[in-house]
Amino acid sequence: MYYTNPYINFYGNYTDNGLNYANRQNVYTLDRQVGDVNGDGIPDIVYLVGEKGENNFYENIRIMVQDGSTKQWHVIPLYSDYNMSLNPWIFLGSFTSYTSKEIMVGLPVGGSGALTYYYVISFYNNNVEYFLGPEQFVDLMKPLEFKVKYMDNYKVLVKSDKLNQFYIVDVSDRKEFYEGRVYDSRGRLIKPLEGFVIYQPHLYPVKDDGIVPYRLMAQNAVAGTSHADRLGFIVTYWQYDRHTKSWSLYPEYFWLMLG
């Protein structure tokens, strides 16, 4: 199954050689990686920079690429609503069959679920393409139609209607918490109850061997009576198709990781 990507070429290429960021006040280097991101075979230097704001947050975070061949600087902006973080990072790796590497950005913003926003950006031929935007995976996951439903005898059903697949989770280890709230003394539901899936995932670049491109492993939290009542994580794998400019679920299957 394929999904369109609304973020492609949102900004286009943005070159700013007139600013010397090293001499600007309150601009910090937050991460730095080296790798060929424009496809000319010469390693480039990729920086993540930002300005220190309140409460240890970095704001106005953007990517700076120094071309390894020409030494020119290129600035890649992030979306204005998603350019702040507590502890941001970058990762360089190929998500396509091209020899150049894409730039993956992680922007942890905290909260009870350790919320993190992600980008995957191509700089091939010094042109910017946004392969992944910060909330795009919500739109990828929702069509899988996950349901979390409590059952009698301290069991919870986690099901995807789209994938025609389900798991049953034993929550009897939470009897002390659930009894009187969710179940009666005989283990019967007091009333129908559903949990929920937190659709903003944690994303990790993974690969099966040294040849194939990276895929994204998505972990979406499964919650019961509240965000704090964590039942586990739905695990899915996604690959990028540069020709259709979309992410697809591969394999078309999900796993459930308890915890």
N, C-alpha and C positions, 0 to 999 in steps of 0.2 A: 504494500500500500504506500502511496506517495502523497506528500503534502507540499503545497507551494510555499515559497519563502518570501514573505512580504518585505524583507529587509535588504534584499539585494540592491546594491548601488544607492543606498539611501543618502549617503553623503557624496559619493564619487571620490575622486582623488583630491587631497588637500595638501599642497606643498607650501611649506613656510620656511624659507631659508633666511629670512630677514631677522629672525628673533634668535638671540643667544640665550637659551634657557638656563645655561649654567650660571649666568649672572643675574637672573631674576630672583627677587626676594620671595621667600616662602614656597619655593618650588623644590620638591624632593624627588629623588630617584627611589621608586618603590620596589622595582624589580628590574632585572637585566638578563637577557638571554642572547646567545650568539647562534646564528644559523642562516642559511640561504632562504630568504622569504620572497625574493623577487624573481628567482629562477635563472639568474645569470651564472650560477655555479660558484659564486664568490660569497663567503659568509658575510652577513650583515649583522649589525648590532641593534637589538630591539630593546628599547627602554619603556618602562611604565612610569610615568611621572604624575605628580599631583600636588595640590596645595593643602597644607594642614589647616583643618577647620576646628570646630569645637568638639569636645568629647572624644578626642583621639581619632576622629574621622578625617580621612583625606578626601578632598573635593576636587571637582574639575579634573578628574583623572583622564589622561589621554595616552596614546601610544606614540612614541617617537622612534623612527627607523633611520639609522645612518647607513646609507648605501655603501656596501663594502668596496665597490669599485670606484664610484665618483666622489664618495665622502659627503654627498649632499644629505641634508636632513629632510625628512618627510614627517608631517604630523597627522596622525589618524585620530579624529575625535570620536568619543563615545557618545551615546544618546544623552541628552541633557538631563533626563529624569533618572538615568542609570549610570552616573559617573562618580559615585562616591563609595567609600569602603573603609573598613577598619584595617584589613590586612590583605590587600590585593596581590595578585600574582599573575604571571604569564607562563605559558607553555608553548613550545614550538614543536610541531609535528605535522606530517602530511596526512590529511583526511581524504585526499584524492589520489589518483595514480600519478600525479605530477611529481617531479623530483623536488620541487620547492616545498617549503614548509608553510603551513598556516599558523596564525597567531591565535591561541586560545587565551582568553582573559577570564579570571575569576574574581568577583567582587563580593566578598563576604560582608554582610551588613548586620549580622547578629540576629537577635530575637530568639524565642523559645525553640524554633526549629532550625537555628543556625542558617538563616536564609542567605542564599548566595545567588547572584546574577552572573550569567555567563555570556561570552561572545566567542564566536569563531570567525576569524577575519582572514581573507586572502589578500596578499599584496603582490600577486603574480604580475610581472611586467610593470611594476610600480603603480598598478591600478588597484583600488580598494574594492573588494566585494565582501559584503556581510553575509557569511554563510549561516550564521546563527545569531539571533537577537536575544535580549535578556529575558523576555517572557515567552519566547516562541514555543518552548517545550510544553507549556500549558496547553497550547492549541494542538500539539501533537499527541498528548496523552489523553485528553478528554474524549476524543472519538473512540478510544478503546473501551469506554463504557464500564468502568470499574464500579463494583458494588461491594459494600461491606455490611454484612447482616448477621446480627446475633441470633443464635439458635439455642434450644434447650440443652441442658447438661454441659454448660460451660464450653460451648463451641462457637466459633465465629467463621462464617463463610466469606471468603474473598474471591470474587468472581469477575471475569471480563466477558461480557456478552458478545463483544465483537470477536474475540479470539476463541470463544466457546471453551473456556478453560477455567478451572477453579481450584482453590486450596481450602482446607478446613483447619483452622487453628484451635488448638486446645488451650483455653485460658483458665483452667482449673487452678493453676498456681496463683491466681488473683482472687480466689474465692473470698478471702477475708475482706477485700475491698468491694467486690461485686455483690455479695450477699446482702439483701435488704435494699440495694440500689437497683440492681439489674435482675438478679435471680432471687427466688424465694428459697426457703430452707430445703426444698426438694430438688433444687437445680432447675426449676422451670422459670421461663421468662416472666417477669412481672407484667411487662407490656412490650409490644414490638419495639425494637431498637435497631438503629443502623449506625455504623461508624462512617468514616470518610477517608478519602485519599487526599493528601496534600499534593497538589499537582505541580507545584514549583519544585523541581528535583535538585538533587546533588548530582553533578556530572563529572565523570572521570574518563580521560583518554585511555583506551586500551587497544592492544593488538594481539592477534593470535600467534603471529610469527614475525620474522624480520622483513618479510616481503610485502604483505598486504598493507593497505593504509590503516591508519587508526580509525577506530569506531568510538562512539560515545556510549559509555555505560551510564544509564540513568537509574538513580535510586529515589523512589518516591515513598515518603513515609505513609504508613497506614495507621490511623488513629481510631480509638474506640469511643469512649465517653467524652474525651476532650483531647486537645493537642498533647497534653502531658501523658495520656494513657496510650502509649505507643505500643502497637502490636507487632510491627515489623516494617519491612521495606519491600515494595514491588521493584524488581530489577528487570530492566529491558535494555536491549542493545540496538544502536541506530547507526546507519552508515549514510554517507553523503554521496549523492550523484551529481557531478558537476554539470552534466548535460541537461538534466531536468531541473537543476538548481533546487533540489529538495532532499529532505531526510526521509529514509524509509526504515521501518522496523525490520531488523534482521538478526536472528530468525524471527518469524512471526509467532512469538511465544513470550510468556513472562514467567519469572521465577519469584518466589516469595522467600525473603530472608528474614528469619525471626530475630527479634531483639528490641 
